[in-house]
Amino acid sequence: MTITEKLQDALAVLLAVYLVMLQTNLALALRSVVFGLIVLAALALVLRADARAEAALSPPARAVVLAFIAWSAWSAASIGWSARPIYSAGELKTDVIELAAGCGAMLLCVRRALTFRRFVATMLGGFAVLATAAIGMAYAQGGWNDKLIHHGIGTWSTHIVVIVPLIALVRAPPLAGFGRGSRATAAAVVLFGLALASARVSENRMVWPALIAALAVFAAAGAWRWPERWHEHRAIRLAAVVALAALMAAAFVDVASRKAESTLAPPPSIGRSVAEDPRLAIWSLVRERIAERPWVGHGYGKEIVGADLASRLGDPTLTHAHNAFASVWLQTGAAGLALFLGVLIAAGWRFAGYLWSPDDALSLAGAAGLAILAGMIVKNLPDDFFVRTNARYFWTTLALLLAFGERRLRELARAGVDIAIRGPARGGTTPGA
């Protein structure tokens, strides 16, 4: 094993530990130490020519990186006109610079399909432990203490949205997953059950529409990419998808009803809860603040005008836009919003390219990436979780799928397989997921 390979494997271990620790608020000091080691290992790899060559990206993947750099540069420039420059600088360090370092490290370390599978297994294993803890706490104590070992309801439920598409890879063929054996099937069923149960005890409403969106995208991608497999048991598969969607919709209605009962005077109702939701007042004020500086915004940071919002709404907890896209517009203006959308579009295009490829492993990575994107976008329509641990977990997970996809492209190129993607290419071998 070469020095570069040893460094790649060491970096992969550190990143796997880091991704597990992002899901919990335990051992924050240790997480910082691990992140420091990640940066050192990544720098050591960047200095090695063979590591840089092995991490070479295809043009669509480079477009994702360039779009992210452009958005980051504009966000950094906003310090120059920020209403709170020191605050913006601190938020940029946490949510842009450190996030970029983690994603860059991921692109450097995935050198084998085995590495990818170990990442997925470690992330899912950590999730299973924390989900079990959440469920156990909820039923043993009569309620879930969302901050005891988790970051909070919104953060944990957003982690669930990111993790669920990875569960679908458990029964993927060996390059992308662990095969279709009984153990893989049982593991996938248990993990999915834990995801649904922990989403339920979180009492979060938007987790259910987000999971429905992710499920719909993954199912549609699979039906389009592998039509033969879909038609083989079309009725059963369609019934399963509809049943899961109905179950999630019922969970949404149940949680929304409980929310209405806990916050409204009689007679409570979901319609009244929506009509009296404080987000409506927030969005009205956010529109006013956006109109003040529509092109460049007030400066980077989720709570850049938080004190004003809290003061005008009479609630110290209402300090941000409660919509990711309105939040970006408020912070960095229309230019920043366009660049942020550019990152999402570039990532979606790259994953769509993987889905269109004739290689099954690439296609599955593409389907998972698109499902995570869809779920995250829906989850952030009434809130903003593109920050802190959610942002790092989301983007680093996408970087993992991107690293695997690019590694697969390089592997096929070395084998002399022309995998250039010029348009949709359906078919291929049966995916098994």
Secondary structure, 3 states (H helix, E strand, C coil): CCHHHHHHHHHHHHHHHHHHHCCCCCCHHHHHHHHHHHHHHHHHHHCCHHHHHHCCCCHHHHHHHHHHHHHHHHHHHHHHHCCCHHHHHHHHHHHHHHHHHHHHHHHHHCCCHHHHHHHHHHHHHHHHHHHHHHHHHHHHHCCCCCCCCCCCHHHHHHHHHHHHHHHCCCCCCCCCCCCCCHHHHHHHHHHHHHHHHHHHHCCCCCHHHHHHHHHHHHHHHHHHHCHHHHHHCHHHHHHHHHHHHHHHHHHHHHHHHHHHHHHCCCCCCHHHHHHCCHHHHHHHHHHHHHHHCCCCCCCCCCCCCHHHHHHHHCCCCCCCCCCHHHHHHHHHHHHHHHHHHHHHHHHHHHHHHHHHCCCHHHHHHHHHHHHHHHHHHHHCCCCCCCCHHHHHHHHHHHHHHHHHHHHHHHHHHHCCCCCCCCCCCCCCCCCCC
